Amino acid sequence: MDNIQRSELLFKAADECLSHAEGSFGRKAWNMAIRRAQEAVELELTAILALIGIHYPKDHDQAPLAMRVLKANGYDLNEDAQKVELISLDLSRKRGPALHQEDGYDEQTAIKALDGAKFVKDKIEKIRLAILLRLKK
């Protein structure tokens, strides 16, 4: 499997996680919505790194490396990079407690998690398309 194929599988998995997060939110399962939103962000960032050819060790917060690598490759998100990093860090810290029901998150926290995951997806998707165009040239 090449980098493009692996990244496509990861992007598809990220879409699945975001869909699950939205389903959990609709059922008022706030903790699971947060957990799945975190997984979507993690997979989006893993996928963009894979597309560039970097296989990062399994880590729940891949944003710092992803933002550095993207910037070094001419895909600087400018002020949005910091927002992606904050979203990723926040969700990575909430993932375990959300899954194990150690913290009872509320609707507003779940909304913030979903909005954050969608923000990361939108930003990474634009870069993904630019990289794929560059690779086709």
C-alpha positions as CSV (number, residue, x, y, z in Angstrom):
1,M,0.0,0.0,0.0
2,D,1.4,3.4,-0.9
3,N,1.1,6.7,1.0
4,I,-1.9,7.9,-1.0
5,Q,-3.8,4.7,-0.5
6,R,-3.0,4.6,3.2
7,S,-4.0,8.3,3.6
8,E,-7.3,7.7,1.8
9,L,-8.2,4.9,4.2
10,L,-7.3,7.1,7.1
11,F,-9.4,10.0,5.7
12,K,-12.3,7.6,5.3
13,A,-11.9,6.4,8.9
14,A,-11.9,10.0,10.0
15,D,-15.2,10.6,8.2
16,E,-16.7,7.6,9.9
17,C,-15.6,8.8,13.3
18,L,-17.1,12.2,12.6
19,S,-20.4,10.6,11.5
20,H,-20.4,8.5,14.6
21,A,-19.7,11.6,16.7
22,E,-22.7,13.3,15.1
23,G,-24.9,10.3,15.7
24,S,-23.8,10.1,19.4
25,F,-24.6,13.8,19.7
26,G,-28.0,13.3,18.2
27,R,-28.6,10.6,20.9
28,K,-27.4,13.0,23.6
29,A,-24.4,10.7,24.4
30,W,-22.1,13.7,25.0
31,N,-19.1,11.7,26.1
32,M,-19.1,9.5,23.1
33,A,-19.6,12.5,20.8
34,I,-16.5,14.0,22.3
35,R,-14.5,10.7,22.1
36,R,-15.4,10.2,18.4
37,A,-14.7,13.8,17.6
38,Q,-11.2,13.3,19.0
39,E,-10.7,10.2,16.9
40,A,-11.8,12.1,13.8
41,V,-9.2,14.9,14.5
42,E,-6.5,12.3,15.2
43,L,-7.2,10.4,12.0
44,E,-7.3,13.6,9.9
45,L,-3.9,14.6,11.1
46,T,-2.5,11.1,10.7
47,A,-3.9,10.9,7.2
48,I,-2.3,14.2,6.1
49,L,1.0,13.1,7.5
50,A,0.7,9.8,5.7
51,L,0.0,11.6,2.4
52,I,3.2,13.5,2.8
53,G,5.0,10.2,3.6
54,I,5.4,10.4,7.3
55,H,4.3,7.5,9.5
56,Y,4.1,9.0,12.9
57,P,4.0,6.7,16.0
58,K,0.6,6.2,17.4
59,D,-0.1,9.3,19.4
60,H,-3.4,11.0,20.2
61,D,-2.2,14.5,19.6
62,Q,-0.4,14.7,16.3
63,A,-1.1,18.3,15.7
64,P,2.3,19.8,16.7
65,L,4.2,17.6,14.3
66,A,1.5,17.9,11.5
67,M,1.6,21.7,11.7
68,R,5.4,21.8,11.6
69,V,5.6,19.4,8.7
70,L,2.9,21.1,6.7
71,K,4.5,24.5,7.2
72,A,7.9,23.1,6.1
73,N,6.3,21.8,3.0
74,G,4.7,25.1,2.1
75,Y,1.2,24.5,3.6
76,D,1.2,27.0,6.4
77,L,-2.1,27.4,8.2
78,N,-0.9,30.6,9.8
79,E,-3.2,31.5,12.8
80,D,-5.4,28.5,12.1
81,A,-2.4,26.2,12.9
82,Q,-2.6,27.2,16.6
83,K,-6.3,26.6,16.6
84,V,-5.8,23.1,15.2
85,E,-3.2,22.4,17.8
86,L,-5.5,23.6,20.7
87,I,-8.4,21.6,19.4
88,S,-6.3,18.5,19.1
89,L,-4.7,18.9,22.5
90,D,-8.0,19.6,24.2
91,L,-9.7,16.6,22.7
92,S,-6.8,14.3,23.3
93,R,-7.0,15.1,27.0
94,K,-10.7,14.5,27.1
95,R,-10.7,11.2,25.1
96,G,-9.9,8.8,27.9
97,P,-12.2,10.4,30.6
98,A,-15.0,10.6,28.0
99,L,-14.7,6.9,27.1
100,H,-14.5,5.7,30.7
101,Q,-17.3,8.0,31.8
102,E,-14.9,9.6,34.3
103,D,-16.2,13.1,33.5
104,G,-19.8,13.8,32.6
105,Y,-19.4,16.1,29.7
106,D,-22.4,18.3,28.7
107,E,-24.0,19.3,25.5
108,Q,-22.0,22.5,25.2
109,T,-18.7,20.6,25.5
110,A,-19.9,18.1,22.9
111,I,-20.9,21.0,20.5
112,K,-17.4,22.5,21.0
113,A,-15.8,19.1,20.2
114,L,-17.9,18.6,17.1
115,D,-17.3,22.1,15.9
116,G,-13.5,21.7,16.5
117,A,-13.4,18.4,14.6
118,K,-15.3,19.9,11.6
119,F,-12.9,22.9,11.7
120,V,-9.8,20.6,11.5
121,K,-11.4,18.5,8.8
122,D,-12.1,21.6,6.7
123,K,-8.6,22.9,7.1
124,I,-6.9,19.6,6.4
125,E,-9.2,18.8,3.4
126,K,-8.0,22.0,1.7
127,I,-4.4,21.0,2.2
128,R,-5.1,17.4,1.1
129,L,-6.5,18.6,-2.2
130,A,-3.5,20.9,-2.8
131,I,-1.1,18.0,-2.1
132,L,-3.0,15.7,-4.4
133,L,-2.9,18.3,-7.2
134,R,0.8,18.8,-6.6
135,L,1.4,15.0,-6.8
136,K,-0.4,14.7,-10.1
137,K,1.8,17.3,-11.8
